[in-house]
């Protein structure tokens, strides 16, 4: 056996053992050997290493049918930490998280109006300050940095190839961060990270899962047989740039008639402003106090719940466009579950109900019959948990199936 092959096997065995302790602990060494089909000596060596590094600790003894009681092992998620960075088209959120993707500290900063180099400069300035504020935590206990960003992202290279709204083009974020901070860094599309997080930490433990977000923009993450669908350049899942009207509106991506241009929050906001400017009565104007800057998704949904005609009309249009696009995804990928998230979905049961009806009417019978359609479960920390999921799965092999 080659030396490289032996090291790979050691790493795989270590991941299997750590995963088993994490998911089934407290657990004894002998049970680890049995459940992983490994020799006691292999388990003992790996466990000794994990204890020395602080990932695992001994705790008490287990029961025994005779003889010496076995010492039990448990996973220590708080002995190490990771940095998660979630970039959207309007804010950056930085967090320190433990190894079970629990947020320990976080801060959010607005970046609206920033584009290109200014986005990177702002990110590095914020990261400098955030890392400096964690010095008491022990730099040696940091396992990595994970960054999620909307757009076309090559996760294997750590490059943001293209983001229309932030004007990020071929930005080597992984290299920039690793050279600046000396910490291993992961970069992934935000939608991909969320679908992985919903599978691992959320309510949707399905290997064939599609996540769709409708907020500032429109995007999707697709999991097929527990593998993220990336495509050649990391552009798979650019759901918002599905063309729905060849003679339609010009999109920021350069195409015309993109779905994003019709049903994202930015598109809905534009429609609301136009309606108000032309004198159409709406509760949205009253709820925002006549201040266009205060027209946000929560105001739109409040007007919707109060029966506002404009809000209802726009919600129905969103449901029709999105429903048709979702049916295409169902017929194309045959998922076990399809979930909806983002500012326009949460707190908007009317939207989900209308889409559910559309799916029932238009999706292929055998593909819709066992489909679970619902609301994403991770809430406002979904992108941070997604960032953590990417790092934990890759660095430690934290399994999706356990």
Secondary structure, DSSP 8 states (H G I E B T S, - for coil): --HHHHHHHHHHHHHHHHHHHHHH-SEEHHHHHHHHT--HHHHHHHHHHHHHHTSEEEEEE---SSSS--EEEEE-TTSSEEEEEEE-SSEEEEEEE-TT--EEEEEEEE-TT--THHHHHHHHHHHHHHHHTTGGG-GGGEEEEEEEESSEEETTTTEEEEETTTTEEEE-HHHHHHHHH-S-EEEEEHHHHHHHHHHHTSS---SSEEEEEESSSEEEEEEETTEE---SSS-TT-GGG-B--TTS-B-TTS-BSBTHHHHSHHHHHHHHHHHHHTT---HHHHHTTT-GGG--HHHHHHHHHTT-HHHHHHHHHHHHHHHHHHHHHHHHH--SEEEEESTTTTT-HHHHHHHHHHHHHHS-HHHHTT-EEEE-SSGGGHHHHHHHHHHHHHHH---S--
